[in-house]
Amino acid sequence: MPGAGLFVFVAAALCEIGGCFAFWAWLRLGKSPLWAAGGVGLLILFAWLLTRVESAAAGRTFAAYGGVYICASLGWMWAIEGSRPDRWDLIGALFCIVGSAVILLGPRTA
C-alpha cells in the first residue's frame, strides 16, 4: 500500500468512525441532533476519500480498506472510549492488515 494510499485509508477510517460515532452519540448518548448532521458530513467525506485510492476495482479497494478500518476502530476505542485493546484485538488486527496488504498489493495477471 503506497504511502498516499495508506494516508487516504486512515483519513477515510477516521471519517467513517467519527460519522458513525456521531449517530451513536445522538441516538444512544442523548446528544443533540446536530451530532447526526455532522456525522452525515463525515460519512460523505469518507465515501469521497475512498475514491482517491488508486485501484482498478472498487471492491478490491473497499476490501483492503476493511483492515485499516478495523485497526482504526481499535485505536478509536482506546483513545476516545478509554478501553484498551487486548492481545486478541491486536492479533486480529494484525491478521486484517496482512490481509489488506495481500488484497491491495498482490500481483495481478489482468
C-alpha positions as CSV (number, residue, x, y, z in Angstrom):
1,M,0.0,0.0,0.0
2,P,1.8,3.2,-1.1
3,G,2.2,5.9,1.4
4,A,-0.5,8.2,-0.1
5,G,-3.0,5.3,-0.2
6,L,-2.3,4.5,3.5
7,F,-2.9,8.2,4.4
8,V,-6.2,8.2,2.5
9,F,-7.3,4.9,4.1
10,V,-6.5,6.3,7.6
11,A,-8.3,9.5,6.9
12,A,-11.3,7.6,5.5
13,A,-11.4,5.4,8.5
14,L,-11.4,8.4,10.9
15,C,-14.2,10.0,8.9
16,E,-16.3,6.8,8.9
17,I,-15.8,6.0,12.6
18,G,-16.4,9.7,13.5
19,G,-19.5,9.8,11.4
20,C,-20.9,6.6,12.9
21,F,-20.0,7.7,16.4
22,A,-21.9,10.9,15.8
23,F,-25.0,8.9,15.2
24,W,-24.2,6.7,18.2
25,A,-23.9,9.9,20.4
26,W,-27.2,11.3,19.1
27,L,-29.2,8.1,19.4
28,R,-27.6,6.3,22.3
29,L,-26.0,9.0,24.4
30,G,-28.8,11.6,24.0
31,K,-26.7,14.2,22.2
32,S,-28.2,17.0,20.0
33,P,-29.5,16.0,16.5
34,L,-26.7,18.3,15.3
35,W,-24.3,15.5,16.0
36,A,-26.1,13.4,13.4
37,A,-25.8,16.3,10.9
38,G,-22.0,16.4,11.5
39,G,-22.0,12.6,11.1
40,V,-23.6,12.8,7.7
41,G,-20.9,15.3,6.6
42,L,-18.1,12.9,7.8
43,L,-19.7,9.9,6.1
44,I,-19.9,11.9,2.8
45,L,-16.2,12.8,3.2
46,F,-15.4,9.1,3.9
47,A,-17.0,7.9,0.7
48,W,-15.2,10.6,-1.3
49,L,-11.9,9.7,0.2
50,L,-12.2,6.0,-0.8
51,T,-12.5,7.2,-4.5
52,R,-9.0,8.7,-4.1
53,V,-7.2,5.3,-3.7
54,E,-5.6,4.0,-6.9
55,S,-7.2,0.6,-7.8
56,A,-8.7,-0.9,-10.9
57,A,-11.6,-2.3,-8.9
58,A,-13.7,-0.5,-6.3
59,G,-14.5,-3.8,-4.5
60,R,-10.7,-4.5,-4.0
61,T,-10.2,-1.0,-2.6
62,F,-13.1,-1.5,-0.2
63,A,-11.9,-4.9,0.9
64,A,-8.4,-3.7,1.5
65,Y,-9.7,-0.7,3.4
66,G,-11.5,-3.1,5.8
67,G,-8.3,-4.0,7.6
68,V,-7.3,-0.3,8.1
69,Y,-10.8,0.4,9.4
70,I,-10.5,-2.4,12.0
71,C,-7.2,-1.1,13.3
72,A,-8.5,2.5,13.4
73,S,-11.6,1.3,15.3
74,L,-9.4,-0.2,17.9
75,G,-7.4,3.0,18.1
76,W,-10.7,4.9,18.5
77,M,-11.9,2.5,21.2
78,W,-8.7,3.2,23.1
79,A,-8.3,7.0,22.5
80,I,-11.9,8.1,22.6
81,E,-13.7,5.4,24.6
82,G,-10.9,4.7,27.1
83,S,-11.0,0.9,26.5
84,R,-7.6,-0.5,25.8
85,P,-7.4,-3.3,23.1
86,D,-6.3,-6.6,24.5
87,R,-3.9,-9.1,22.9
88,W,-6.7,-10.8,20.9
89,D,-7.8,-7.4,19.4
90,L,-4.2,-6.8,18.4
91,I,-3.7,-10.3,16.9
92,G,-6.9,-10.0,15.0
93,A,-5.9,-6.5,13.7
94,L,-2.6,-7.9,12.5
95,F,-4.3,-10.6,10.5
96,C,-6.6,-7.9,9.0
97,I,-3.7,-5.6,8.0
98,V,-1.8,-8.5,6.4
99,G,-4.9,-9.5,4.5
100,S,-5.4,-5.9,3.3
101,A,-1.9,-5.7,2.0
102,V,-2.3,-9.0,0.2
103,I,-5.5,-7.8,-1.4
104,L,-4.2,-4.4,-2.4
105,L,-0.6,-5.2,-3.4
106,G,-0.9,-8.8,-4.7
107,P,0.4,-9.3,-8.3
108,R,-2.4,-9.1,-10.9
109,T,-2.3,-11.0,-14.1
110,A,-5.0,-8.9,-15.8
